[in-house]
Structures are given as C-alpha cells and as structure tokens.
Amino acid sequence: MNDNNEHARNQTPPLGGEGGGIKVFTFNPIQENSFVIWDKTGECAIIDAGCYKSYEFEKLDSFIKSNNLKPVKLINTHCHFDHIMGVEQCREAYKLKWEAHSGDAFWVENAQKQGAMFGIPMQPVSKPDTDLKDGDKVSFGNTLLEVIHVPGHSPGSICFYNEASKILIAGDVLFRGSIGRTDLPGGNYKTLITGIKSKLLVLPGEVKVYPGHGPATTIVEERNDNPFLI
C-alpha cells in the first residue's frame, strides 16, 4: 500500500481542536489498523493494539515519545487475535488497564488457538480489566469517546465515536465499501446489518470512519455506495 495515499486518506481535523490528532499504524501479518488518538493536553488513547513484532511496538512507542504523549487509555473495538496482539506489551510498558466489551471474552481466551489457525504463534492475553458497555464514555484529556455496541462481526464489537471531531473508530464493523465478516463464532449477518443501519448510518454524513483494516471512509459514502447497505 502506498504510504502517501494512505496518509492522504486518513487526514482529519485535530481531535479536540488544535493540538490533537489521530495516527494510524498498520501492523502484523493481518494488516490490522491500530490507532493512537490524542488532544491538546497530550493525553492519548491506544486503540486496537495490534503490534506483533518487536519493531512494530517500537514504532508505536517511538511515535508516542517523540510527540510527548501520555498514554492513559488502552481500549479495543473487539478482541479477535489480530487486534489484541500488542495488548500485553502496552499494558506493561504504559501501566494501563485494558478495556473492552465482555461479549468477546471467548476470543480473548482463545487468542492463541485463533492465531494458530492462521499459522501465527501468539502469547496468551489476560482478560480485560474493564468491561465497556453500549453508551459508556471513555475520557482522556478533554476528549470523550462514546461507546457504540454493534455486534455481528463478534458479540463484543464496539465503535468509538467522538462527536466533536466527527470521528468514528469502527473496528471490523464497517469498512470502505464493505462490512465485517460474520462467519466466525458469534458472528451474525442480520445482527450486523441491523446494527450498522440503526446505530452508525444515522450519524452525520461527514463523520470520518476509521476501520480495523484498509482505508478510511465517511458515513455518507457508505450510505450511498456500500453494496451491503443500500
């Protein structure tokens, strides 16, 4: 993937106003998107820590340190193995509690088995410290992220919405021109489509959507052009 094109797709207004932002990393053999988001206070959240190789964590850590950021939140949109590969590293390095939806406890417990199915060895991942539920607010610095539970890709799939900056971290719920797969245990196609239409497509059209894989999109683009949702 062309880095310049990817950077251009992922431009967005600063989170929380001047001095904030969002950084997208593409990590691990599954090419998963991990995020660091921050505001002018310098506090930041790490979302979907998927760093697998040591150099990937070093890249994440170098970005945080070079921008004088302070990680205060470690949160996940869901707990499929490719999205939690770096959780334990981040937990330890930044002394953070891990927050995710309890509906994905099965996937945390079976992370090593799922990795083995893809030929990717994994260390065990301990269960989340905090259960995030629909409607919860995750706060750091001056920023609030609303938790939106959209099951169907996995039972515990959630999205993080920042209304002020019109940003949605969608995990594997919604992609540019596509939706998350529903053929894994706990997946349900009808549930996913219903949740996307009732909870995500009702957001303002200009909301920028950052998925768990691939390029960013917008709500209006997916309303108008996504073949699964028309």
ZAVEX-306486 format. One record per residue (C-alpha): residue number from 1; residue in three letters; chain; z, y, x. Coordinates in nm, 3 decimals. Example, Ala and Ser with C-alpha at 12.3 -4.5 7.8 and 13.67 -1.06 7.14 Angstrom:
ZAVEX-306486
- 1 / ALA / A / 0.780 / -0.450 / 1.230
- 2 / SER / A / 0.714 / -0.106 / 1.367
This chain:
ZAVEX-306486
- 1 / MET / A / 0.000 / 0.000 / 0.000
- 2 / ASN / A / -0.090 / 0.344 / 0.129
- 3 / ASP / A / 0.232 / 0.530 / 0.209
- 4 / ASN / A / 0.077 / 0.870 / 0.138
- 5 / ASN / A / -0.041 / 0.762 / -0.206
- 6 / GLU / A / 0.297 / 0.609 / -0.283
- 7 / HIS / A / 0.474 / 0.928 / -0.174
- 8 / ALA / A / 0.247 / 1.137 / -0.394
- 9 / ARG / A / 0.312 / 0.918 / -0.700
- 10 / ASN / A / 0.687 / 0.941 / -0.650
- 11 / GLN / A / 0.722 / 1.318 / -0.631
- 12 / THR / A / 0.969 / 1.457 / -0.882
- 13 / PRO / A / 1.180 / 1.768 / -0.939
- 14 / PRO / A / 1.502 / 1.758 / -0.735
- 15 / LEU / A / 1.779 / 1.567 / -0.907
- 16 / GLY / A / 2.041 / 1.805 / -1.038
- 17 / GLY / A / 1.843 / 2.110 / -0.925
- 18 / GLU / A / 1.772 / 2.247 / -0.579
- 19 / GLY / A / 1.906 / 2.029 / -0.301
- 20 / GLY / A / 1.882 / 1.692 / -0.477
- 21 / GLY / A / 1.619 / 1.423 / -0.477
- 22 / ILE / A / 1.516 / 1.061 / -0.501
- 23 / LYS / A / 1.396 / 0.832 / -0.223
- 24 / VAL / A / 1.209 / 0.509 / -0.295
- 25 / PHE / A / 1.219 / 0.221 / -0.047
- 26 / THR / A / 1.003 / -0.089 / -0.088
- 27 / PHE / A / 1.199 / -0.383 / 0.052
- 28 / ASN / A / 1.199 / -0.761 / 0.100
- 29 / PRO / A / 0.923 / -1.020 / 0.057
- 30 / ILE / A / 0.904 / -0.950 / -0.319
- 31 / GLN / A / 0.821 / -0.582 / -0.255
- 32 / GLU / A / 1.110 / -0.453 / -0.464
- 33 / ASN / A / 1.183 / -0.083 / -0.510
- 34 / SER / A / 1.529 / 0.030 / -0.402
- 35 / PHE / A / 1.647 / 0.386 / -0.458
- 36 / VAL / A / 1.876 / 0.649 / -0.315
- 37 / ILE / A / 1.931 / 0.941 / -0.550
- 38 / TRP / A / 2.142 / 1.246 / -0.470
- 39 / ASP / A / 2.216 / 1.600 / -0.578
- 40 / LYS / A / 2.313 / 1.921 / -0.400
- 41 / THR / A / 2.670 / 1.802 / -0.348
- 42 / GLY / A / 2.541 / 1.540 / -0.104
- 43 / GLU / A / 2.690 / 1.254 / -0.303
- 44 / CYS / A / 2.442 / 0.976 / -0.371
- 45 / ALA / A / 2.392 / 0.653 / -0.560
- 46 / ILE / A / 2.219 / 0.343 / -0.424
- 47 / ILE / A / 2.029 / 0.161 / -0.697
- 48 / ASP / A / 1.900 / -0.197 / -0.668
- 49 / ALA / A / 1.984 / -0.253 / -0.303
- 50 / GLY / A / 1.709 / -0.498 / -0.213
- 51 / CYS / A / 1.715 / -0.466 / 0.165
- 52 / TYR / A / 1.678 / -0.818 / 0.309
- 53 / LYS / A / 1.605 / -0.793 / 0.680
- 54 / SER / A / 1.843 / -0.604 / 0.906
- 55 / TYR / A / 1.578 / -0.342 / 0.985
- 56 / GLU / A / 1.547 / -0.268 / 0.613
- 57 / PHE / A / 1.918 / -0.191 / 0.581
- 58 / GLU / A / 1.893 / 0.018 / 0.898
- 59 / LYS / A / 1.609 / 0.217 / 0.740
- 60 / LEU / A / 1.823 / 0.282 / 0.432
- 61 / ASP / A / 2.129 / 0.370 / 0.637
- 62 / SER / A / 1.930 / 0.598 / 0.869
- 63 / PHE / A / 1.796 / 0.793 / 0.572
- 64 / ILE / A / 2.144 / 0.837 / 0.427
- 65 / LYS / A / 2.293 / 0.951 / 0.757
- 66 / SER / A / 2.006 / 1.179 / 0.860
- 67 / ASN / A / 2.031 / 1.360 / 0.527
- 68 / ASN / A / 2.411 / 1.387 / 0.544
- 69 / LEU / A / 2.453 / 1.196 / 0.221
- 70 / LYS / A / 2.771 / 1.028 / 0.099
- 71 / PRO / A / 2.718 / 0.703 / -0.094
- 72 / VAL / A / 2.964 / 0.686 / -0.383
- 73 / LYS / A / 2.787 / 0.453 / -0.628
- 74 / LEU / A / 2.626 / 0.110 / -0.587
- 75 / ILE / A / 2.457 / 0.016 / -0.914
- 76 / ASN / A / 2.192 / -0.226 / -1.037
- 77 / THR / A / 1.938 / -0.232 / -1.315
- 78 / HIS / A / 1.961 / -0.613 / -1.319
- 79 / CYS / A / 2.061 / -0.898 / -1.093
- 80 / HIS / A / 1.753 / -1.105 / -1.012
- 81 / PHE / A / 1.778 / -1.211 / -0.649
- 82 / ASP / A / 1.524 / -0.963 / -0.510
- 83 / HIS / A / 1.724 / -0.671 / -0.648
- 84 / ILE / A / 2.061 / -0.777 / -0.502
- 85 / MET / A / 1.965 / -0.888 / -0.151
- 86 / GLY / A / 2.133 / -0.585 / 0.007
- 87 / VAL / A / 2.434 / -0.555 / -0.221
- 88 / GLU / A / 2.686 / -0.716 / 0.012
- 89 / GLN / A / 2.563 / -0.513 / 0.311
- 90 / CYS / A / 2.601 / -0.189 / 0.116
- 91 / ARG / A / 2.936 / -0.291 / -0.029
- 92 / GLU / A / 3.072 / -0.349 / 0.318
- 93 / ALA / A / 2.904 / -0.060 / 0.501
- 94 / TYR / A / 2.997 / 0.208 / 0.249
- 95 / LYS / A / 3.313 / 0.052 / 0.099
- 96 / LEU / A / 3.171 / 0.070 / -0.251
- 97 / LYS / A / 3.237 / -0.117 / -0.572
- 98 / TRP / A / 2.929 / -0.279 / -0.723
- 99 / GLU / A / 2.841 / -0.200 / -1.084
- 100 / ALA / A / 2.602 / -0.399 / -1.307
- 101 / HIS / A / 2.578 / -0.543 / -1.659
- 102 / SER / A / 2.781 / -0.860 / -1.717
- 103 / GLY / A / 2.487 / -1.016 / -1.904
- 104 / ASP / A / 2.337 / -1.105 / -1.565
- 105 / ALA / A / 2.639 / -1.298 / -1.433
- 106 / PHE / A / 2.425 / -1.614 / -1.434
- 107 / TRP / A / 2.177 / -1.456 / -1.194
- 108 / VAL / A / 2.447 / -1.341 / -0.952
- 109 / GLU / A / 2.597 / -1.689 / -0.946
- 110 / ASN / A / 2.255 / -1.846 / -0.890
- 111 / ALA / A / 2.106 / -1.593 / -0.647
- 112 / GLN / A / 2.078 / -1.850 / -0.368
- 113 / LYS / A / 1.906 / -2.102 / -0.596
- 114 / GLN / A / 1.658 / -1.841 / -0.720
- 115 / GLY / A / 1.583 / -1.732 / -0.365
- 116 / ALA / A / 1.524 / -2.094 / -0.265
- 117 / MET / A / 1.266 / -2.127 / -0.544
- 118 / PHE / A / 1.066 / -1.858 / -0.365
- 119 / GLY / A / 1.135 / -2.000 / -0.020
- 120 / ILE / A / 1.367 / -1.712 / 0.066
- 121 / PRO / A / 1.714 / -1.803 / 0.202
- 122 / MET / A / 1.994 / -1.586 / 0.066
- 123 / GLN / A / 2.363 / -1.543 / 0.128
- 124 / PRO / A / 2.589 / -1.564 / -0.180
- 125 / VAL / A / 2.660 / -1.243 / -0.366
- 126 / SER / A / 3.004 / -1.183 / -0.520
- 127 / LYS / A / 3.022 / -1.080 / -0.884
- 128 / PRO / A / 3.009 / -0.710 / -0.975
- 129 / ASP / A / 3.333 / -0.514 / -0.964
- 130 / THR / A / 3.247 / -0.310 / -1.274
- 131 / ASP / A / 3.064 / -0.401 / -1.594
- 132 / LEU / A / 2.816 / -0.138 / -1.710
- 133 / LYS / A / 2.751 / -0.125 / -2.085
- 134 / ASP / A / 2.497 / 0.049 / -2.305
- 135 / GLY / A / 2.586 / 0.417 / -2.341
- 136 / ASP / A / 2.808 / 0.431 / -2.032
- 137 / LYS / A / 2.775 / 0.729 / -1.800
- 138 / VAL / A / 2.754 / 0.680 / -1.424
- 139 / SER / A / 2.856 / 1.000 / -1.247
- 140 / PHE / A / 2.832 / 1.124 / -0.890
- 141 / GLY / A / 2.838 / 1.479 / -0.762
- 142 / ASN / A / 2.711 / 1.695 / -1.050
- 143 / THR / A / 2.489 / 1.418 / -1.184
- 144 / LEU / A / 2.519 / 1.197 / -1.490
- 145 / LEU / A / 2.312 / 0.881 / -1.541
- 146 / GLU / A / 2.309 / 0.734 / -1.890
- 147 / VAL / A / 2.307 / 0.354 / -1.910
- 148 / ILE / A / 2.043 / 0.217 / -2.149
- 149 / HIS / A / 2.065 / -0.158 / -2.213
- 150 / VAL / A / 1.717 / -0.307 / -2.260
- 151 / PRO / A / 1.741 / -0.688 / -2.242
- 152 / GLY / A / 1.443 / -0.920 / -2.248
- 153 / HIS / A / 1.346 / -0.936 / -1.883
- 154 / SER / A / 1.701 / -1.051 / -1.819
- 155 / PRO / A / 2.003 / -1.043 / -2.052
- 156 / GLY / A / 2.170 / -0.770 / -1.848
- 157 / SER / A / 1.873 / -0.543 / -1.779
- 158 / ILE / A / 1.967 / -0.176 / -1.797
- 159 / CYS / A / 1.791 / 0.151 / -1.718
- 160 / PHE / A / 1.945 / 0.468 / -1.575
- 161 / TYR / A / 1.837 / 0.795 / -1.738
- 162 / ASN / A / 1.902 / 1.143 / -1.600
- 163 / GLU / A / 1.823 / 1.380 / -1.885
- 164 / ALA / A / 1.847 / 1.699 / -1.677
- 165 / SER / A / 1.575 / 1.596 / -1.432
- 166 / LYS / A / 1.382 / 1.372 / -1.674
- 167 / ILE / A / 1.407 / 1.065 / -1.451
- 168 / LEU / A / 1.433 / 0.703 / -1.564
- 169 / ILE / A / 1.512 / 0.423 / -1.320
- 170 / ALA / A / 1.369 / 0.136 / -1.524
- 171 / GLY / A / 1.421 / -0.175 / -1.313
- 172 / ASP / A / 1.185 / -0.452 / -1.422
- 173 / VAL / A / 1.184 / -0.348 / -1.787
- 174 / LEU / A / 0.880 / -0.119 / -1.778
- 175 / PHE / A / 0.601 / -0.090 / -1.523
- 176 / ARG / A / 0.292 / 0.123 / -1.489
- 177 / GLY / A / 0.060 / -0.042 / -1.741
- 178 / SER / A / 0.281 / -0.347 / -1.780
- 179 / ILE / A / 0.624 / -0.483 / -1.871
- 180 / GLY / A / 0.875 / -0.717 / -1.710
- 181 / ARG / A / 0.816 / -1.092 / -1.714
- 182 / THR / A / 1.005 / -1.281 / -1.984
- 183 / ASP / A / 0.957 / -1.643 / -1.874
- 184 / LEU / A / 1.274 / -1.672 / -1.663
- 185 / PRO / A / 1.605 / -1.798 / -1.810
- 186 / GLY / A / 1.746 / -1.541 / -2.051
- 187 / GLY / A / 1.411 / -1.368 / -2.096
- 188 / ASN / A / 1.271 / -1.289 / -2.440
- 189 / TYR / A / 0.937 / -1.117 / -2.502
- 190 / LYS / A / 1.012 / -0.988 / -2.853
- 191 / THR / A / 1.350 / -0.853 / -2.747
- 192 / LEU / A / 1.195 / -0.672 / -2.452
- 193 / ILE / A / 0.914 / -0.511 / -2.652
- 194 / THR / A / 1.155 / -0.402 / -2.926
- 195 / GLY / A / 1.393 / -0.251 / -2.673
- 196 / ILE / A / 1.122 / -0.062 / -2.486
- 197 / LYS / A / 0.979 / 0.085 / -2.804
- 198 / SER / A / 1.312 / 0.177 / -2.964
- 199 / LYS / A / 1.500 / 0.300 / -2.655
- 200 / LEU / A / 1.250 / 0.412 / -2.388
- 201 / LEU / A / 0.932 / 0.530 / -2.559
- 202 / VAL / A / 1.142 / 0.769 / -2.769
- 203 / LEU / A / 1.236 / 0.963 / -2.455
- 204 / PRO / A / 1.044 / 1.285 / -2.377
- 205 / GLY / A / 0.688 / 1.218 / -2.265
- 206 / GLU / A / 0.732 / 1.397 / -1.932
- 207 / VAL / A / 1.010 / 1.162 / -1.822
- 208 / LYS / A / 0.915 / 1.007 / -1.489
- 209 / VAL / A / 0.964 / 0.631 / -1.481
- 210 / TYR / A / 1.055 / 0.458 / -1.156
- 211 / PRO / A / 1.009 / 0.082 / -1.194
- 212 / GLY / A / 1.150 / -0.201 / -0.987
- 213 / HIS / A / 0.809 / -0.278 / -0.839
- 214 / GLY / A / 0.495 / -0.071 / -0.792
- 215 / PRO / A / 0.420 / 0.296 / -0.853
- 216 / ALA / A / 0.590 / 0.547 / -1.078
- 217 / THR / A / 0.457 / 0.640 / -1.419
- 218 / THR / A / 0.560 / 0.855 / -1.717
- 219 / ILE / A / 0.673 / 0.779 / -2.068
- 220 / VAL / A / 0.366 / 0.945 / -2.221
- 221 / GLU / A / 0.132 / 0.738 / -2.003
- 222 / GLU / A / 0.298 / 0.418 / -2.117
- 223 / ARG / A / 0.299 / 0.526 / -2.482
- 224 / ASN / A / -0.072 / 0.592 / -2.468
- 225 / ASP / A / -0.211 / 0.337 / -2.226
- 226 / ASN / A / 0.020 / 0.040 / -2.179
- 227 / PRO / A / -0.164 / -0.254 / -2.341
- 228 / PHE / A / 0.165 / -0.433 / -2.421
- 229 / LEU / A / 0.299 / -0.136 / -2.617
- 230 / ILE / A / 0.003 / 0.004 / -2.810
